Amino acid sequence: MQPVSILLNILWILIGGAWMAFGWLVAAVIMAVTIIGLPWARAAFNIAVYTLLPFGSRAVRRDELTGQSDIGTGPLGVIGNLIWFVLAGWWLAIGHVLTAIVLAVTIIGIPFAWAHLKLAGIALWPIGKVIVPA
């Protein structure tokens, strides 16, 4: 990881990244407890780690990365994402958007606000995404 990414990740954790990563972790635990929510728990846990340290990484569609369609990127992935949206996606997205609004008030917070808006999009539709180094 580049020194700039390390600095940005430290600032990110201090000004809002930690509490949103905790939200993702809570969603992952709730999904895991239900047992049938394990596929969503795995996706939520991966994105919780990404939410904790977003600089130096990016989320991409798995089929674009591998060139092959799979269960998470096909019709079952769409159904899974719709279920995710109803159960947890909308409230995580709202948390990211509200945090982005607060951060966008300051000039220094604008890059962090932009990162929260990108994470809000991922919060709505996480299945079929993979986190890769930027």
Solvent accessible surface area in square Angstrom, and as a share of the most:
residue,aa,sasa,rsa
1,M,139,0.62
2,Q,126,0.56
3,P,103,0.65
4,V,102,0.59
5,S,15,0.10
6,I,82,0.42
7,L,106,0.53
8,L,50,0.25
9,N,3,0.02
10,I,92,0.47
11,L,67,0.34
12,W,1,0.00
13,I,58,0.29
14,L,134,0.67
15,I,70,0.35
16,G,11,0.11
17,G,0,0.00
18,A,43,0.34
19,W,139,0.49
20,M,4,0.02
21,A,9,0.07
22,F,130,0.54
23,G,13,0.12
24,W,0,0.00
25,L,71,0.35
26,V,51,0.29
27,A,2,0.02
28,A,7,0.05
29,V,81,0.47
30,I,96,0.49
31,M,12,0.05
32,A,39,0.30
33,V,112,0.65
34,T,70,0.41
35,I,122,0.62
36,I,145,0.74
37,G,2,0.02
38,L,91,0.45
39,P,87,0.55
40,W,34,0.12
41,A,9,0.07
42,R,169,0.62
43,A,18,0.14
44,A,0,0.00
45,F,106,0.44
46,N,66,0.34
47,I,6,0.03
48,A,7,0.05
49,V,78,0.45
50,Y,22,0.08
51,T,0,0.00
52,L,65,0.32
53,L,68,0.34
54,P,10,0.07
55,F,36,0.15
56,G,32,0.31
57,S,31,0.20
58,R,125,0.45
59,A,27,0.21
60,V,22,0.12
61,R,88,0.32
62,R,62,0.23
63,D,33,0.17
64,E,128,0.57
65,L,95,0.47
66,T,81,0.47
67,G,65,0.63
68,Q,132,0.58
69,S,87,0.56
70,D,59,0.31
71,I,131,0.67
72,G,11,0.10
73,T,20,0.12
74,G,13,0.13
75,P,112,0.70
76,L,112,0.56
77,G,4,0.03
78,V,70,0.40
79,I,93,0.47
80,G,9,0.09
81,N,3,0.01
82,L,94,0.47
83,I,70,0.36
84,W,0,0.00
85,F,84,0.35
86,V,103,0.59
87,L,97,0.48
88,A,4,0.03
89,G,0,0.00
90,W,120,0.42
91,W,88,0.31
92,L,1,0.00
93,A,9,0.07
94,I,87,0.44
95,G,10,0.10
96,H,0,0.00
97,V,57,0.33
98,L,102,0.51
99,T,12,0.07
100,A,3,0.03
101,I,104,0.53
102,V,108,0.62
103,L,21,0.10
104,A,50,0.39
105,V,123,0.70
106,T,76,0.44
107,I,149,0.76
108,I,138,0.70
109,G,2,0.02
110,I,92,0.46
111,P,70,0.44
112,F,4,0.02
113,A,5,0.04
114,W,156,0.55
115,A,10,0.08
116,H,0,0.00
117,L,78,0.39
118,K,114,0.48
119,L,3,0.01
120,A,7,0.06
121,G,41,0.40
122,I,14,0.07
123,A,0,0.00
124,L,64,0.32
125,W,87,0.31
126,P,2,0.01
127,I,28,0.14
128,G,5,0.05
129,K,55,0.23
130,V,46,0.26
131,I,52,0.26
132,V,21,0.12
133,P,113,0.71
134,A,94,0.73
